[in-house]
Amino acid sequence: MHKNDPGKSGNFSGGSLPLTPKGGGARILGKRFQDLVLRSINSWLRLRIIVNFTDSAGNVVDTQYADIQQTANGSTITLPPVPLLGGSGSGSTTLQWLRVKDDLGSCLLCHSWDGTTEGATPIYVAKPYKLRITIAGENIENVAWAYTYTQLTGSGGIHYWQRNVTGGASLTQLITPDYLLNDEIMAQPIPSVTLDGHVCTLEDMSVRAWAAS
C-alpha cells in the first residue's frame, strides 16, 4: 500500500478506506491530534439531558442529569442511577437533608435544607414504623398493651404526640427526643407509602423512641 497513491486503498476490518494525497480530500487524523480535538469539544460544549424520576402517583421525586461526551467512536451518554424500586412505588435515589416543620402523627412535614437555604416545597417523610400513631397495640413478652394518641401543640406551633398506654401498667409516653421546629434530619428512600393522607417516599433515619413522660 502506497501512502500517496490515490489508486490504492487499505483494508480495515473487512472494509476499505481510500487514501488521498495531501490536500486532495479526507485524511486519517493521528490519535494524539484526534484526542486533543475531542477534549476541546467536551470542554467547550457540555451537553446534558435532564431526567425526572416519578413515584407511582406521578410526583417528581428526583431530578438527575445524563452527560453526553464525544468520543472517537461517536457520542457516549452517561446515565444517572436508576431509582430504588419497591412493591408499591419508587423513591428518591439518595439521602436527603431536611428541616422538620410539623409532626403530623405518622409522618413529618419537612422542607429541603442545604445548611444555608431552606426550600418551600412540602416534603412528607415517614416516621420509623415504631414511632407511627397507626399502631393500636402490641403484645410484648406475653403482656398486651393498648395505645391511644393525643395531639398536642408545642413551641413554634409545631405539633407533638402523646401516647397513652394501658395494659401491664398505665402511663403516658412522648417521643424522645421530640421533633422540634427546624430540627434537621436525614431521610432515606423507601417504596412509597401513604401516611396521614400524604404520599411518602422517604423515611426519617433519626434514632428516637417512645419514653415515659
LINQUI-V907236 format. One record per residue. RES is the residue in one small letter. PSI is psi in degrees with one decimal (* if undefined). D_FIRST is the distance of its C-alpha to the first C-alpha in Angstrom with 2 decimals. Layout:
# LINQUI-V907236
res->RES psi->PSI d_first->D_FIRST
res->RES psi->PSI d_first->D_FIRST
This chain:
# LINQUI-V907236
res->m psi->128.7 d_first->0.00
res->h psi->125.7 d_first->3.81
res->k psi->-42.4 d_first->6.45
res->n psi->15.4 d_first->9.07
res->d psi->109.8 d_first->8.11
res->p psi->-16.1 d_first->10.32
res->g psi->-4.0 d_first->9.70
res->k psi->156.4 d_first->6.31
res->s psi->153.7 d_first->6.92
res->g psi->141.6 d_first->6.64
res->n psi->134.1 d_first->9.68
res->f psi->102.1 d_first->12.53
res->s psi->47.1 d_first->15.67
res->g psi->-16.6 d_first->15.69
res->g psi->176.9 d_first->14.87
res->s psi->147.3 d_first->11.99
res->l psi->113.6 d_first->11.75
res->p psi->139.6 d_first->10.76
res->l psi->133.4 d_first->9.52
res->t psi->154.9 d_first->12.02
res->p psi->164.6 d_first->13.17
res->k psi->129.8 d_first->16.06
res->g psi->1.0 d_first->19.11
res->g psi->7.1 d_first->17.59
res->g psi->-156.9 d_first->18.03
res->a psi->141.4 d_first->17.37
res->r psi->156.6 d_first->15.23
res->i psi->128.4 d_first->14.91
res->l psi->144.8 d_first->17.95
res->g psi->150.0 d_first->18.24
res->k psi->-40.5 d_first->20.52
res->r psi->-43.4 d_first->23.31
res->f psi->-38.1 d_first->23.52
res->q psi->-43.4 d_first->23.35
res->d psi->-38.1 d_first->26.21
res->l psi->-42.9 d_first->28.16
res->v psi->-44.4 d_first->28.02
res->l psi->-39.6 d_first->29.17
res->r psi->-39.3 d_first->31.95
res->s psi->-41.9 d_first->33.14
res->i psi->-45.9 d_first->33.30
res->n psi->-29.2 d_first->35.21
res->s psi->-31.8 d_first->37.58
res->w psi->-25.4 d_first->38.51
res->l psi->103.8 d_first->38.52
res->r psi->114.2 d_first->40.42
res->l psi->133.7 d_first->40.61
res->r psi->147.4 d_first->43.27
res->i psi->128.4 d_first->44.84
res->i psi->127.1 d_first->48.58
res->v psi->117.4 d_first->49.60
res->n psi->132.3 d_first->53.33
res->f psi->135.6 d_first->54.79
res->t psi->157.1 d_first->58.11
res->d psi->-174.6 d_first->60.83
res->s psi->-20.3 d_first->62.37
res->a psi->-0.9 d_first->64.67
res->g psi->5.0 d_first->61.84
res->n psi->135.9 d_first->62.58
res->v psi->118.1 d_first->59.67
res->v psi->-10.8 d_first->59.89
res->d psi->144.1 d_first->56.66
res->t psi->126.4 d_first->53.99
res->q psi->175.9 d_first->50.58
res->y psi->141.2 d_first->47.21
res->a psi->117.3 d_first->43.71
res->d psi->142.5 d_first->41.13
res->i psi->123.6 d_first->37.82
res->q psi->141.2 d_first->34.86
res->q psi->132.5 d_first->31.43
res->t psi->173.4 d_first->28.51
res->a psi->-23.2 d_first->24.73
res->n psi->6.8 d_first->25.31
res->g psi->-152.1 d_first->28.12
res->s psi->139.6 d_first->31.85
res->t psi->128.4 d_first->33.87
res->i psi->121.5 d_first->37.63
res->t psi->109.4 d_first->39.84
res->l psi->147.7 d_first->42.88
res->p psi->167.3 d_first->46.39
res->p psi->146.7 d_first->48.51
res->v psi->137.9 d_first->50.17
res->p psi->152.4 d_first->53.98
res->l psi->139.0 d_first->56.21
res->l psi->146.5 d_first->57.58
res->g psi->177.5 d_first->61.10
res->g psi->-32.7 d_first->63.31
res->s psi->11.7 d_first->64.77
res->g psi->-164.3 d_first->62.16
res->s psi->164.5 d_first->59.81
res->g psi->-172.6 d_first->60.19
res->s psi->159.4 d_first->58.48
res->t psi->-7.0 d_first->55.72
res->t psi->162.8 d_first->57.11
res->l psi->149.8 d_first->60.42
res->q psi->138.0 d_first->62.36
res->w psi->122.1 d_first->64.75
res->l psi->163.4 d_first->67.78
res->r psi->132.7 d_first->71.28
res->v psi->130.7 d_first->74.22
res->k psi->-25.6 d_first->76.32
res->d psi->154.1 d_first->78.60
res->d psi->109.9 d_first->79.39
res->l psi->-4.2 d_first->79.75
res->g psi->-73.5 d_first->80.83
res->s psi->-9.4 d_first->77.90
res->c psi->166.7 d_first->75.20
res->l psi->139.7 d_first->74.78
res->l psi->122.0 d_first->74.15
res->c psi->166.1 d_first->71.59
res->h psi->153.3 d_first->69.50
res->s psi->155.7 d_first->66.10
res->w psi->131.6 d_first->66.29
res->d psi->15.8 d_first->63.78
res->g psi->-17.0 d_first->66.35
res->t psi->-48.0 d_first->67.03
res->t psi->132.3 d_first->66.79
res->e psi->134.7 d_first->68.49
res->g psi->171.8 d_first->67.28
res->a psi->-12.6 d_first->69.66
res->t psi->129.3 d_first->68.28
res->p psi->133.6 d_first->70.36
res->i psi->122.5 d_first->68.56
res->y psi->125.2 d_first->70.52
res->v psi->125.9 d_first->70.12
res->a psi->140.0 d_first->71.66
res->k psi->157.2 d_first->74.00
res->p psi->147.1 d_first->73.49
res->y psi->-47.1 d_first->75.17
res->k psi->-15.1 d_first->78.30
res->l psi->-1.3 d_first->79.04
res->r psi->154.5 d_first->79.09
res->i psi->13.0 d_first->82.41
res->t psi->-8.9 d_first->81.53
res->i psi->114.1 d_first->82.85
res->a psi->-16.8 d_first->86.42
res->g psi->166.2 d_first->87.22
res->e psi->156.2 d_first->86.08
res->n psi->109.5 d_first->87.51
res->i psi->114.4 d_first->87.06
res->e psi->50.2 d_first->88.30
res->n psi->16.4 d_first->90.66
res->v psi->127.3 d_first->92.13
res->a psi->129.4 d_first->91.68
res->w psi->138.9 d_first->91.00
res->a psi->143.2 d_first->91.12
res->y psi->137.8 d_first->89.53
res->t psi->161.2 d_first->90.31
res->y psi->142.5 d_first->88.75
res->t psi->128.9 d_first->90.21
res->q psi->131.4 d_first->88.26
res->l psi->161.0 d_first->89.45
res->t psi->127.5 d_first->88.49
res->g psi->-169.4 d_first->87.59
res->s psi->143.3 d_first->87.11
res->g psi->0.7 d_first->84.82
res->g psi->-4.8 d_first->85.44
res->i psi->142.3 d_first->82.99
res->h psi->155.6 d_first->84.34
res->y psi->170.0 d_first->84.70
res->w psi->138.6 d_first->85.98
res->q psi->132.5 d_first->88.85
res->r psi->124.1 d_first->88.80
res->n psi->119.4 d_first->92.24
res->v psi->132.4 d_first->92.43
res->t psi->154.4 d_first->95.09
res->g psi->-113.7 d_first->95.39
res->g psi->-23.1 d_first->96.00
res->a psi->165.6 d_first->97.06
res->s psi->124.8 d_first->97.22
res->l psi->166.5 d_first->95.16
res->t psi->146.7 d_first->92.95
res->q psi->152.6 d_first->89.40
res->l psi->153.4 d_first->86.92
res->i psi->130.6 d_first->83.19
res->t psi->126.2 d_first->82.82
res->p psi->149.7 d_first->81.38
res->d psi->157.6 d_first->82.00
res->y psi->117.1 d_first->79.38
res->l psi->159.9 d_first->80.33
res->l psi->129.0 d_first->79.28
res->n psi->14.4 d_first->75.88
res->d psi->140.5 d_first->75.27
res->e psi->131.8 d_first->71.57
res->i psi->160.6 d_first->69.96
res->m psi->134.6 d_first->66.57
res->a psi->139.3 d_first->65.86
res->q psi->153.1 d_first->63.42
res->p psi->142.4 d_first->61.82
res->i psi->162.0 d_first->63.61
res->p psi->144.4 d_first->63.58
res->s psi->138.8 d_first->65.65
res->v psi->142.6 d_first->69.41
res->t psi->121.4 d_first->72.26
res->l psi->136.2 d_first->75.06
res->d psi->29.1 d_first->77.96
res->g psi->8.9 d_first->76.45
res->h psi->141.7 d_first->73.12
res->v psi->124.1 d_first->69.64
res->c psi->130.3 d_first->68.46
res->t psi->9.7 d_first->64.89
res->l psi->154.1 d_first->65.62
res->e psi->136.4 d_first->68.16
res->d psi->137.9 d_first->69.90
res->m psi->7.5 d_first->69.04
res->s psi->150.2 d_first->72.25
res->v psi->99.1 d_first->74.45
res->r psi->162.0 d_first->77.82
res->a psi->157.4 d_first->80.68
res->w psi->136.5 d_first->84.04
res->a psi->149.4 d_first->86.89
res->a psi->134.1 d_first->90.65
res->s psi->* d_first->91.78
